[in-house]
Amino acid sequence: MDKHLRNLILSYDRAADERDEFEAFDWKKDLRWKFLSALNKEGRSKLIDIGAGTGIHAKFFQDQGIDVTCFDLSPALIEKCIEKGLTSYVMNVLDMSSIVQVYDSAFALNSLFHVPLKLLPKALFNMSNILESDGLLFWGQYGGERREGVYQDDNYQPKRFFSLLNDEQMHEMASMKFTIESFDRVELEDLAPLYFQSMLLRVKPKPQ
């Protein structure tokens, strides 16, 4: 197992109890409602939350009548999801090729920015492969400029690996397997010059 991946698992395992106390920011709640509106408009009800963390977002969608399955690489975080009554599995997005279940939608908030740029096409391929041919994906993460590596001011132990994208790179990566329905930026004063990138994507038709 890659060193960065081992460290991510250990970091999030150690922080599981603390993260379970987090409350979603209002702007994240707004993004959830917006995505839920898109799901309801198209009658979609089978969602996979990729990098679900403690299940805070998955629980929201479940409470709104969506059938949610959670995946995360941290066993301790998945335990928090299970405690919330969520169907949950320990899995890395890079290992999802073995999944035979097909979903009509997916949610990935601040999870793909732990995937190295060179492996991101594989992660997006795996995600598109478990979605219906016109399935919807919410992809959101902090970014706005290209950075990759371990952040020395990170207060998690071990320090986590991040791979941030500028807008052009995010569009380029997304368009490999998805049609971009919308792209929005959430400007955050305490994050500047970075910001939050939010995409609504649709799986491109698959070859017959």
Secondary structure, DSSP 8 states (H G I E B T S, - for coil): --HHHHHHHHHHHHTHHHHTT----HHHHHHHHHHHHHHHHTT--EEEEET-TTSHHHHHHHHTT-EEEEEES-HHHHHHHHHTT-EEEE--GGGGGG----EEEEEEES-GGGS-GGGHHHHHHHHHHTEEEEEEEEEEEEESS-EEEE-TT--SSS--EEEE--HHHHHHHHTTTEEEEEEEEE--TTTTT-EEEEEEEEE-----
